[in-house]
Amino acid sequence: MNASQDTSTAAERSARRSQVVAALQAAVPAHALLWRDEETTPYECDGLTAYRQSPLVVALPETEEQVAAVLRACHGLQVPVVARGAGTGLSGGAMPHALGVTLSLAKFNRILKVDPVSRTAVVQCGVRNLAISEAAAPHGLYYAPDPSSQIACTIGGNVAENSGGVHCLKYGLTVHNVIKVRGFTVEGEAVEFGSDALDAAGLDLLTVLVGSEGMLAVITEVTVKLVPKPQLARCIMASFDDMRKAGDAVASVIAAGIIPAGLEMMDKPMTAAVEDFVHAGYDLSAEAILLCESDGTPEEVEEEIGRMVAVLEGCGATGITVSADEGQRLKFWSGRKNAFPASGRISPDYMCMDSTIPRKRLADILLAIQDMEKKYGLRCANVFHAGDGNLHPLIMFDANDPDQLHRCELFGADILETSVAMGGTVTGEHGVGVEKLNSMCVQFSPAEREQMLALKAAFDPAGTLNPGKVVPSKHRCAEYGKMHVKKGLLPFPELERF
């Protein structure tokens, strides 16, 4: 969002800021409040850098009592609040509100308890995803969901977006690995969802909170499941000379009754970018490669690897390499996990899309994206969580060129709407944020969107938690109907005015 699209005046912002700062000074220490431009600029966007907005104030509480006090103060003034973790999100979910407070939870970074008997860990929301596994490692345990940003992303952000990762096919998404969360309502009231037991009484509101993108409550503490480290893991790199063969191979592996620990797919442009960056040993002559992992006991792994190799060969794989040791396995995965930074080396900017399709349509969407590259005059490299049909096309552009940004927006919307037409959804794990607001108008009917807004209102009647995100307004969808992507026009995905 640029200055021309910020409908609040400088005078309005200044007056509002003075009022908010005065109220928050009673809630948090002076050093935990930022409001000068040079202090708030680092918070103006998350990983979706194409859209930016400076927050009115940034609060960095250090205790739950301070979080509650900030929320109560903001609620009293009817000031919007946007919770923020590490800022690695890719849909603009943590993009600030022009007249609101960004609530940074970065200081909530303590691991409170690791219980090897119950195989759980209790952590604060600002704990990094990978840090949980590092803390559990001495007990032979780890936290399974592993987004590519796991070295930096926080568990609170993972809960907000229902993040997955390369091993989510076998071990599930965040929602399958979280058993309890603590936090606060918009009014600053302490709440808890889920249970340490196998089930909780009443409605299953935990699964409502996971993936709610900061719209319903502010999460401060999370209890996660831990799983035993497998005795052995081995990874197959399979090369294909045809995109459709690779896509069909994914469906065939699952159809054979095999659930790999990981099943990822990369196209030729992506493997070239990654290989130049990390030298993972990828086959650069292949039109697509699959990474298929098996883990478990040595006997289980040997049997499953044999079955997968047979399926892949039957689907026309031109080359198959099975990791000989742990070092080579990690090398294969280092390439996949570095796909995003590798793309950043070959393009000034990129926009990472996130939609899902039925596995059987993988080849169809890849071929459609190739046609879109010509249509919009932009390059696109593809990396997929192929096992569960979650796409991550990376559209490459220069954000300094308004025309390229516009074509990138059109390209991205086309991918999302094509995914819906193929029986998929507009998001898999990155969330809707501001990026996919228009596409929500395509996937969901007015009645469905009304139900989503009703759920939001049940938790947040005034609509001050992360407003203008995730669920589009009636007005936005009406306008998008007039200016549809297929007509070559796309409204700028700015925040709705609070």
BAMARTI-527697 format. One record per residue: x, y, z of N, C-alpha, C, CB in turn; residue in one letter. Coordinates in pm, whole numbers, plus 50000, padded with zeros to 5 digits. Atoms other than C-alpha are relative to their C-alpha. Glycine has a CB too. Example, Ala and Ser with C-alpha at 12.3 -4.5 7.8 and 13.67 -1.06 7.14 Angstrom:
BEGIN
500894988150000512304955050780500905012050000499015000350125A
499184988149994513674989450714499235010950073500415004649858S
This chain:
BEGIN
500854988250000500005000050000500895012250000499045000150122M
499204988050002501515033549906499245011550062500445003349858N
500574988749929500845068050045498665004349941500955011649999A
501234995650064498135075949790498814991350037500175000249850S
501095009149966496125045849906499695000050148500334986149954Q
500284998749858496305054550276499005011350018501295002450082D
501064990049998493005072450327500035008750126498654993349989T
499914991649882493915085850672500955011649974500474991850122S
499154988250019495365120850679501135000050103499185013050012T
498874999049908498675129450845499555005550135501105008749940A
500494994249875496855150751101499204990050081499165012449970A
500815010149932494425122751180500904989650066499044993249900E
499075010049946497275097951228500745005550121501004995649891R
499234994049892499235121851446499175001150127500525013849960S
500874998549883496315129151676499684986450061498705007249961A
500335013449952495385092551700501214993750068499514991249884R
498805005749943498975082451767500255005450142501205002949910R
499784994249868499295106552059499054993950103499815015349996S
501005005949911496105092552210500354985750035498615000649935Q
499695014149978497195056352168501264998550084500174992749866V
498765000749923500725061952298499735003250147501065009849943V
500324996449862499335078952608499314988550072499115012550002A
500715011249938497035049352674500914988150023498814995849912A
499145011849990499705022852613501175002050096500524996449863L
498914997749905502295039552834499674994650138500315014950009Q
500415005949873500285026553127499964984849993498625005350040A
500115014550019500274991352980501354993149989499184997049877A
498695006050021503924985152889501095010250034500164995049853V
498904990749972507334999952979500285009049880501274992350039P
499724990350107508545029952778500824994049888500725012150058A
499155005850104511165009352596499254990049912501214993250063H
500795009750076508424985852472498995006549907499274990750095A
500884992850093506645012652269500835006949893499145010350076L
499344993650114507745023851923498955007649921500744989549911L
500974992550081506025051551729500645009749902499075007550090W
499344991250096508635072251549500184992449868501385004950055R
499965006450132508865065651174501184990649986500055010649892D
498815008450015512415052151191499914987350083501255007850038E
500175011749916511285027651461498954990449945499625004350141E
501115008550046508105015051297500194994649858498715007750005T
499805004450138509415011150939500304985149988501125007849937T
499735014550013510804975751001498764991250013500994995950104P
501215007949979507254964751082498965002249891499405003350135Y
501004995850097505564978150768499504988849909500555011049916E
500485011450081505224944050598500504987150060500455001349852C
499435013049966505754907050643500744994949878498904989950046D
499285005450114507214883350383499415003749865500074985350011G
500604994750122504794897450125500385014749990498424998049999L
499424986649995506924928050063499425009649897501484999149980T
500554991350104504954941449765499035010250059499304991749893A
500974991249938502414957350001500505004150138498614993050010Y
499444994849876503474979750289499095010650061501405005849975R
500744989749928501875001450555500675002050136498494996150016Q
499404997349869503505018250854498934999250108500705013950002S
500975000549891501745010251183499975013350075500324988550097P
500094988049918500555038051409500984999150116498565002050052L
499145002749884502355023051709500364985250000499295004050135V
499615013949979504294991051778500184997850150501304996549921V
499855003749859503964975052123500704986650008498624999450072A
499235012449981506414948452239499904995550145501485002049960L
500175004549861505004934052563500944988550034498544995850025P
499095010449954507114910752774499324989750089501155006350074E
500755009249915504464894152991498574998949951500035004750149T
501405001650038500954880952947499145011250058499464986450046E
500754989149940499714907853183500095012549912500545003050142E
499844988550088501124934152948499214998249871501485002349968Q
500825002650119499474917552646498555003450029500144985349955V
501404997449962496134918752828499765015050015499664992750132A
500164985649978496694955152924499975007549867501135005550088A
500004993750132497524964852563498664997949931501154994449913V
501275003050066494404947552434498855007850065499724984950006L
501064992549933492204963752699500045014849961500114998550153R
499864985850036493594998152619499535002549858501455004550016A
500404998350140493124993752246498504997949983500774990149910C
501445002550008489644979452294499215012150049499614987550080H
500674988349946488685009452503499985011649902500655004350128G
499914989250099489805032852225499474995749863501455004649986L
500435005750128488455010051948501095001749893498685006749952Q
498834999350088491905008851795500304986049946501245005850076V
499665013150056492724980051554501334994750055500085000949847P
498805006749952495334954851672500384989049901499794994150143V
499485010350088497484933551442501144992850072500495006049864V
498965007849934499454905851615501074996049899499414987450069A
498885003050089502904898351470500994991050071500695013049951R
498955008749948505424870551518501345003949941499694985349970G
498704997250060508634868351317499895007649868500754987149978A
500184992750125507114884551008500414992249877500775012650004G
499635008250115507904855150778498804996149914500714987550046T
501205003550077504294851550656500055005449859498775005250070G
499894996850143503744853450282498705004849939500494988149925L
501274995450056500174866250248499595013850050498924990150032S
500364986949947500274899850424499154999350124499285007949896G
500825001549881498594886250734500435008950115500024985850045G
499494991349893500814907450961500215014349952501304994550055A
499884986350048500614938750747499255009350094499455001249855M
500624991349901499864967650985498775007349948501005010150049P
501124991250033496754989150994500475014350018498754996950090H
499524986249997497315026150924499645007250129499435007749882A
500444993449876495405036351238499984990150116498605006249981L
500025010549899496235005851448501344997450065499504987549941G
498835004149924498714990051685500494986549949499694999450152V
499405012950028501084962651577500504994350132501175001149895T
499665006549873501394938851873501054989449972498724993750067L
498905009350025504804922451840500164990850120501315007549971S
499865010049895505114890252039501374993449997498914989449986L
498655005450018508804885451964500684996550132500855009849924A
499345002449872509764886252333499444987850074499875012350087K
500565012249940507614855852413500714987949940498444999049976F
499145009850069510454832452322500564989350093501135007149934N
499515010149907510754808252613499324986549980499795004750143R
500545013649997510334770652602499724996850146501004989449935I
500405001249860508404764652924500154985950054498595004650016L
499955013849950508374726852942500104990249883498754996850086K
499955011350092509404695952747499754987550083501404999349924V
500405011949924507674664452876500184987749913498525001250050D
499765011850085509184632952721499034988650027501404995150019P
500945010849968506644610652897498715001849922499714999650153V
501234997350075503564627352748500285003849855499205011050067S
499564995850134505574636952438499335013149959499684989049896R
500544986750027504514673152455501045010550039498675002350076T
499204988549960506164707052481499075011950015501135003049896A
500754987749978504724739152623500945011649970499425000850147V
499094989450044506194769652452499245013149986500674996249866V
500604987150028505534806652425499905002149850500815011350065Q
500344998650141504214819152094501165004849913498875009549985C
498894994950079507484835851989501164990449985500495012450059G
498945010150016509554803952004500084995749854499734987650091V
499815004250140511024794651666499614985349983501475002249956R
500405013750030509674763251505501144990150023499504999149855N
498875009349990513114746851483500504998750143501135004549909L
499525000449862513954755651843499274989650083499855013750065A
500745010349927511234732051963500674986449980498514999549954I
499345012750029512894702551791501384999350064500124997849849S
498674999749938516304713451919499894997250150500695013649976E
500195002349857514974713752276499574985750030498985009950056A
500515013749979513294679852234501014989349959498714998049920A
499045009750055516294663152064500664991250105501065007349924A
499375008949899517984650652387499094988650046500415008150119P
500965010549961514824630252450499644991049882498745006450056H
500315008150118514834614952102498705003849933499964985650037G
501274995250054511824635952002500215012249912499035003150112L
499964987650078511044664051760498575004449968500824998149869Y
501294994550041508214686551639499904998549849499845015150043Y
500035004650139507054673651301499765010949895498954989849986A
500214990150107505624703551103501265008349977498815009250035P
498714993650028508634718850928499925009349879501084989449978D
500014990550111507914749450711501425003249956499275013050040P
498674996850050510814760250493500655011350079499935003849853S
499484988949920511154790950716500184996150146499065011949990S
500025004549862511394769451030501155005450084500014985250003Q
498884994449926514754784351127499645013550061501225001449911I
500374986649955512994817951176498565001350045500275009849891A
501434998049970509194814151187499674995350141499124992549898C
500375003149862507474812351525498794990850005499735012750077T
501125009349986505014786951657498675007550005500174991550127I
501244992250000502454814451713499555003249859500185013050078G
500314997650140502634823451346499564987349930501185005849929G
500405012950057502414786451255498554996850035500924988850050N
501385002349957499204783951459499055009349922499855002350153V
500854990350069497794815451296499724995949856500645013750003A
500155003450142498374802250943499764985249975501235004449926E
500105014550016498054764651007501084995149902498584996049951N
498875003150088501504759850853500204984949987501275006450053S
499735014050027502624727050702501494997349995499364995749870G
498585003350015506024718050563500174987749914500664998050136G
499755010950094507694691450357499604986350056501474999849962V
500375013049943506774663650602498554999650048500924996650114H
501384999649951503124673350653499144988949942499385013549967C
500815010750060501874645550424499814988650099500674994749872L
500085011249906502674618850684499655004650141501314992550002K
500124996049860502724638951006498975010950026501325004550049Y
501084990449982500034664950943500465014450007499264996750123G
499774985749991499734702550953500065004250147498895007949926L
499974995049862499984724751261498764995650078500105015350000T
501245003549931496344717351345500014985850053498815001949908V
499945014049955497174680351382501064998050108500314990949881H
498885001449907500144687251611499955009750117501295001849926N
500224991049887498774713151855498844994750082499735014649952V
501075005449918496724701752152499365010550090500524988650085I
500584989649915496184734052346500665013449970500174996450150K
499454986550011496614771752313499415008750110499725006149860V
500464989749907496364800052564500155013549934500814999450134R
499884986850056495794836152482498985009550059499864999549849G
500904989849953493534866352508499045004249891500785012050050F
500994994650092490374879252350500335014549970498574998750057T
499784986050036490164913552194499795009250120499085004049886V
500244991949880488904926552531501084998150107498654996650059E
498955002549902492014913152710499664989250100500315012450073G
500405010949912490244883552870500804987449967498484997249989E
499225012350020492364852152920499084988649954500744996150130A
500775011350052491134821952723500944988349974499245003849870V
499245012250028492264786152668499154990849914500434992950133E
500705009150091491324762352389500794987149990499805006449860F
499335012850002492064725252374500204994750140501335001049928G
499845006649870493234702752655501264991549997498764991250034S
498885009449989496164682452784499534985749981500715001650135D
500575013350020493834652652763499824997349852498664998650075A
500165003750140493024634352442498865007549934499764985149988L
501134992650056489824654152401499605010850100498804990649968D
500484989349914488194685452540498495000849993500635013549959A
501464999049996484614691452648499535011749914499515001750146A
500604989050075482314712852439500415000349854500375013050064G
499674998450141482774726152089501515000049980499395012949945L
498575000650031486144720351927500475013449945500304988549899D
499604986650042487194756751919501495001149973499615010050105L
498574999650031490894748251906500235000049850500734988150063L
499815000750145490574739151539499475012449930499324987749945T
500444987150055488754772051483501125010350012498735005150073V
498924990349977491664791651631501194997549908500464999450145L
498875003150087494304773151428499655003649856500404985050012V
500294995550135494424790151091499115012249993499384989149923G
500904988450000492344820151199500715013249973499295000850133S
499214988650047495134844551106499905012350090499585003749862E
500014988949906494964865751421498725007850004501095009149969G
501284992950006491324875151364499114997550122499264996049876M
500915004049894489804857951669500575002150140499634985749982L
499364998649870492304859851956501505001749980499704987750092A
498544998750002495934867152039500564988450081500485013950058V
499455012049937497784834652117501355003250064500144988549898I
498734997549932500594836352375500734987250040499755008350123T
499375012549956501234799852467499404988249923499834998050153E
500445011350082501044767352269500564987050057500445001849852V
499565013449963501194730852372499974991349875499114993950114T
499885007650125502444708852089500324985450029501075006149910V
499625014149995502804671852026501454998549954499054991449913K
498675003950047506274656951990499944985649953501075001850112L
499985013750052507034625451793501434994650007499464999349854V
498665005849992509944601051820500775001749868499904985150035P
499174999650120512814605851580500044986149938501445005150033K
499955013350062512724577651326501424994550007499535000749852P
498685006249996515564552751342500795002849872499874984950020Q
499324998150129516304558650974499085007749906500404986349937L
500744993250106515234581250691500865000049874499625014750042A
499304999750129516164578750323499115007249899500364985649951R
500744991950096515174600850032500344995949857500315015050020C
499835002950143514654592549665499935013149922498924989949949I
500144989350098515394618449398499684993349866501325008949991M
500435006050126513464608249087499885010849893498644992550016A
500034990450111513914626148752498984995749896501405001449936S
500985002850105511274629148481500255009649883498535001550054F
499784991750118511564641748124498705006449951500614991749888D
501304994750039507894651248114499235003650126499214989749914D
500714995249882505824671648359498824991150036499525014249976M
501185008249973502754649848321500394986750063499204997749871R
499555012549938504694618348402500305002150148501254994749927K
499674997249860505954634548722498735001750083500895012550011A
501264997949929502464645648821499254987050020499135009749926G
500685012949989501014611448750500704990950100499934993249862D
499255008349905503804595448955499605003250144501515002149981A
500434996149866502714615149262498704992850035499825015450011V
501295006549976499154602349232500174984850011499015003449888A
499815014650000500424567049166500614995150131500884995849884S
499405003849872502554566249482498924999050107501095010150042V
501075000149900499544575449697499004988949971499295013650005I
500975010450038497264551949501500514986150036499715000749850A
499415012949964499684523649582499924997250149501444999449954A
500145002049856498854528249949501235004350078499714985750029G
498784995349933502174545050032499795014550046501244998949903I
500034986349949502234576050253501445003850036499035001450125I
498604996549973505784589450224500105010350113500675005549873P
499764989649900507284610650501500005013749934501334997650074A
500024987850079507684637150232499914996749853501235008650029G
500125002250144506744639749866499905013749933498744991149965L
499894986550054507894671749694500344999649851501055008050076E
499784999250144508074682849332500565013749965498684997449922M
499434987450050510184709649159500124999349849501385002850065M
499854999950145510154720148796501435004249962498975009549935D
498634997650048513244726548581500545013750038500044998349851K
499464987049958513554764148643500355000650148498995010949968P
499724999649858513394758649016501244991850035498814994950079M
498825008249969515934730449024501285007049955499894986249934T
498824992750047518334752048820500385010950099499745006149861A
499734989349905517974781049065500574994450130498725008050030A
499575005949874518404758549368501394993849989499004989550045V
498715006850016521334738649232501155010049996500004991549874E
498974989750006523274770249160500275006050137499595011149902D
499904994049868522664781149519500614990550103498635004450047F
499575009149893523194750149739500734987649950498824995950081V
499325011750057524604723649500499524987150067501555001450015H
500645011549934522184697049622500174987049923498535002850021A
499845012050081523024672849342498804996949916500294988450087G
501205002250080519814677749145500344997649852499075011950013Y
499875003050142519394665148790499495012149920499214987049962D
500384987850071519404697048580499424997349862501195009049988L
500575003350131518354678948263498534996450010500784988649936S
501385004549980515024668148413499015011549987499844993350137A
501064990050004511804686848338499375001850138498924996049897E
500504999449862510734678748695500704989350081498454998250005A
499485010349910512144660548994499044998350117501435003650050I
500765002849879510384643949285500974996150111498964988649976L
499295004649881511794640049635499014991950082500595012050083L
500895009149928510204610149808500764994250118499454988649906C
499275004749882511214602050164499244989250074500295011650094E
500555010449914510644571550379500725000650133500124985849936S
499345000749870511294569950753499354989250086499955013850071D
500495010549912510884544151027501144991050043498914991849931G
498945009649970512794512851122500754996849870499434987050064T
499275003550122515504501250879499224990549910501334993850035P
500765009650079513254472450771498845006849928499474988650089E
501124992950060510264495250710500475008949885499275008550105E
499484990950103512364520150515500444992349876501185008150056V
499535007950115513954493550296498814995249917500854987950047E
501175005150072510564478850209499275011249926499044993050097E
500754989050061508914512650141500785006449886499665010450104E
499184994550108511814525849935499904991149877501485001450045I
500125009350112511624494649720498685001549928500164985850048G
501314998250061507914499349662499915013149923498904999550106R
500074987050068508294536249576500855000049873500475011250094M
499155000850119511144529549334499264992849888501334992850032V
500755007650101508994503849155498895008549938499414987350061A
501074991450052506104528549123500575010949911499205006250117V
499404989050076508344556749003500554995149866501125006750081L
499495005650126510044534748744498844996749906500844987250026E
501165003250081506644523048626499345012249940499014992550081G
500594987450049505624559348578500945007349904499665009150117C
499134994150101508564566448349501135008550051499215007949910G
498864992449949511264580548577501234997249917500264996650148A
498785001650083514414586748373501244998150085500185012149910T
498865001949910516684585648675499524999450143501035011349983G
500365001349859516454574949038501274999050083499094987650023I
498885000449907518964582249313499454999150140500925012549984T
500425001649861518424569849667501155004550089499594985250032V
498944994849913520334588249940500784988550065499415009350109S
499145010749948523284567150047500255001550149501334999949926A
499754997549858523674583250389499215012450043501535001950028D
500754988849946522224610050614500455013349939500165000650152E
499504987750061524454636850463499375002649864501504999349986G
500604998150132523124631050113498505002750011500244987749912Q
501434997549980519524629850239499775014750036499444990950110R
500144986149959519944663450409500345009549885500895003050120L
499644991750115521574677050094498825001149904501234994149927K
501204999750086518534667249887498975009950056499374985949988F
501034991449940516254684950134500465014450013499624994650136W
499524986249990518504715450167499635007749874501535000450022S
500404993450124517744722849802498545004150005500254990849882G
501434997049993513994720949857499735011350100499204987550040R
500264990149897514104741750175500615013749967500524995150132K
499414987250040516194768550004499445005149868501514998649990N
500594995950127513894772549705499705015049998498724992149972A
500374985849997512714807049817501235009149994499195003150125F
498824991450013516124822849885500734998349867500964997250113P
499385002150131517434806949565499325008449894499964985249961A
500754991850096514674824649372500345014850018498484997850017S
499654986249973515614857149543501335004249940500025002350146G
498704996950060519084854549390499895002949851500964988450022R
500094998650145517784854649034498915009849957499744986549937I
501054990450033514994880549056499965010950106498624993049988S
500084989249900514634914849222498934997150105499705013349931P
501095003249908511344903349376499304987449949498985011950012D
500875010950041509074873349374498774999850090500744986450005Y
501235001749922505524866449488499714985050005498795008049938M
500215014449984505004831649628498524997350019500814994550120C
501405003549989501514818549565499844987250084499384998049859M
500265011249909499864791549774498584995249980500255004150147D
501345005650020496914771949643500114984850004499385004849865S
499985014650003495904735549644499124994949887499554994150135T
500785006650104494574712249378499984985050029500595002949858I
499935014649989493704675149358501314995049939498784993349929P
498705005050048496924655149312499984996449852500414987950081R
500065004550139495734641748977500095011649901498724992249977K
499974988550089495704677348838501355007450003498895009650036R
498714993349989499364685648914500575004049864500994991150073L
499464997050133500474683348553499165010749931500054987349914A
500884990350065497444703248437500315014250047498544996650028D
499764986549950498194732648664501385004949957499875000450155I
498664996050044501894732548573499995004649854500994988550017L
500094996150140501094733848204499235013149985499334988849917L
500764987550003498534761248269500885011750041498764999150092A
499114989449954501154781548456501015003649891500744995650128I
499094997150112503534778148160499335009249898500464987049932Q
500744991250092500854793847939499855014050060498614994049967D
500134986949934500364821548196501295007949994499574998250145M
498724993050011504074829748184500045008249870501194990050005E
500024993150129503624838847818498955011150002499714990149884K
501114990449997500324856747883500385012750074498774993650065K
499704988449916501704879648154501445004849984499734996750144Y
498644995550025505314881848035500904999750121499985013649945G
499195001449879506804870348366500414985550019499225005150124L
499535013649973508854840248473499354994650127501554999850013R
500565006449881507564815248726500724986750023498464997849986C
499395012749962509444787448906499074993250101501445002150061A
500995007349922507444760149079500614989850095499034993249909N
499665010249902507914740049394498714996550073501125004950100V
501295004549948505054719049532500194990350117499174993349888F
500215011249908504134699349840499104990349923499345004650141H
500785007650099503074674549576499104989650065500934993149903A
500785010549938501824647749813498625004350042500734994850118G
501334995349962498964669449935499495010949906500015005350143D
500514991050103498564690649621500145014750031498594997049975G
499814985949961499824723049779501075006449909500415001250150N
499124993750098501354745649512500705012250059499215004049876L
499284987749965504024772249564500695005649875501044997450113H
499384993350115504554789749227500635013250045498965002449887P
499334987549967507074818149262500075008649875501424997450058L
500054991050114506284846249019501085010650017498585006649985I
498864991049989509354867348948499715013249929501264993549941M
500314986850055509054904848892500875010450069498495003550018F
499284988849939510514938848978498965009450060500905007549895D
501014991949932508424957049239500155014949973500064997550148A
499794985950033509954990149130499325004049870501485003049991N
500714997550126508074986748801498514997550024500554990749883D
501435001849971504344993048863499304990749902499305013549998P
500645008750098503414975148541500314985450030500475003649858D
499655013749965505314943848644499244995450124501504998650023Q
500765003549880503644944448986498554996949964500075011450105L
501395002250041500234947348822499864986749927499525011549911H
500075012750072500974918448586500224988350094501034999749887R
499785010449901502254898248880498724997150077501135003950097C
501285001749931498964904149064499014992349914499425013650038E
500905007050093497014893048759500404985349986500015006849862L
499465013550012499244862448719499614991850123501565000449983F
500305007249877498804852549084498514996950013500455007950119G
501445002349992495034857049075499564989449902499245013149974A
500335010050101494874836148760500344985950051500745002949868D
499615013049945496764807748931498974995550105501425000750063I
500945003549894494414808849231498654996049944499845011650097L
501325002950055491254809649024500014987349913499495011949918E
499875012450075492514782048795500024988150094501265000149913T
499975010749900493214761049104498594996850049500895004150119S
501395002149956489634766149222499214992749891499325013450034V
500715006350111488344756748876500364985249986500315007349869A
499565014050008490354724348899499584992050123501514999349984M
500475007149882488664715249227500815002550124499984985549973G
499144997049886491194731149463499535011850081501385002449954G
500304988749913491354760249704501035011049977500004995650147T
499114988650024492964794749708501175000550097499225012850010V
498865000149909495274786749999500174986250062499835010550109T
499705012749936497004756950153500575002050139500964992149915G
499364998149869499204769750435500495014250025501154990550015E
499504986449981500154806250379498925009650048500605005149872H
501084991449957496754820350464499515009349890500425007950118G
500614990750095494604846350292500605014050014498485000650022V
499454986849976495844878350456499335010649916501485000049974G
500534990450097495454906850208500184995049858500685013650016V
499645004550134496934888149914498844993449926501164990450008E
501005008350067493974865149844498575004550026500164985850043K
501354995249971491024886749945499084998949879500055014450049L
500835000450119489754889749590499654985749959500695007149884N
500235013950039490144852549524499004993150092501314992350000S
501045005549910487984844949829498615002949944500135006150142M
501294996850063485174862049636499644989549895500055014049936C
500225009950106485604835449366499674986450060501244998949910V
500185013449946485804804649587498734998650085501194996350082Q
501085001349904483124812249845498795008549963500485003750139F
501244993150030479504822249801499745011050104498814990149995S
500344989749901478024853049974499524994050132498925009249944P
500505006249877476274830150223501154994250083498984989049968A
498855005849928479524812350310500855010950064500874991749904E
499214989049944481364845050356499285006450119500285010649892R
500774994549889478554857650581500194991550126498515000849963E
499785008749885479024827350805501395002150060499834985349959Q
498644997249950482764834350828500025013050080501005000949882M
500064987249931482044870350927499224998850131499365010749909L
500775002149877479504858351183500884993550107498764991249972A
499065006249906482184836351344500975010550053500774988349934L
499114989149959484544866051348499315008950103500435008449877K
500754991149911481854887351514499764993750137498685003749937A
500215006849873481304860951784501195001950093499744985149978A
498784998049921484914865151899500355014950013501174992549936F
499524986150010485444901551800498895008849943501285000849910D
501194992950051482144920851774500325013149929499065002750114P
499674987150061483784954251691500914998649879500655009150102A
499155002450118486074938551432501345007050003499275004249878G
498734992749991489304953851564501244991149998500015008050126T
498845009050010491534922651556500304997149853499744986850078L
499555002250137493434922151226498885002949898500494985649983N
501154997050087490604940051040500385001149853499345012850044P
499794998450143490194940350664500784988849935500695012649974G
499235011250052491904906850616499124987549991501244997350088K
500515013850005490974870850527498624998849936499954994350138V
501355001050054487234875250464499635013249933498964996350112V
500304987450070486354901150196498615005250032500144998149850P
501304993949976483514925550242499094998249879500165015050033S
500945000650111480374925550029500405010049892498575002750048K
499624989650095481574957749868501174995649914500355013050074H
498825004550077484934942849770499604989749896501074994250094R
500375010650094483364912349611499115005449888499284988750074C
500824993950104480824933649426500885007049898498985009850060A
499094992850090483614955049283500854990249920500915009550080E
499185009850070485704924549199499204993249890500564989750098Y
500855005750105482774910449007500005008549875498584998350051G
499974990850115482934941348785501385000449935499585014050044K
498624998450047486734941448755500744986850015500735011350078M
499495013549983487464904548725501344998249931499014989949947H
498685002450057490944891348654499934995749854500744989550081V
500115004750138489714875248334499785011749903498844989949987K
500164988150084488934910248207501295008249996498845008650051K
498734993050001492504920548271500075011350100500285005349865G
500014989449900491624943148564499964993850138498805009549979L
499955005549866492374937248927500115011350101501184990150015L
499894989449898491644960549221501234997750086498725000550088P
498845001249912494704967849435499534994250133500695013950020F
500485006649878494424945149743500325008050125500614986250011P
499774991749883494464973649994499094995750113499795014849966E
500835003249884493064970250344498685007749992500745003350131L
501254992849986489434978450397500195010750107498824990450037E
499894989549899489125011150588499254995750125499455013649946R
500655004149875488435003350953498975010550041501054997950113F
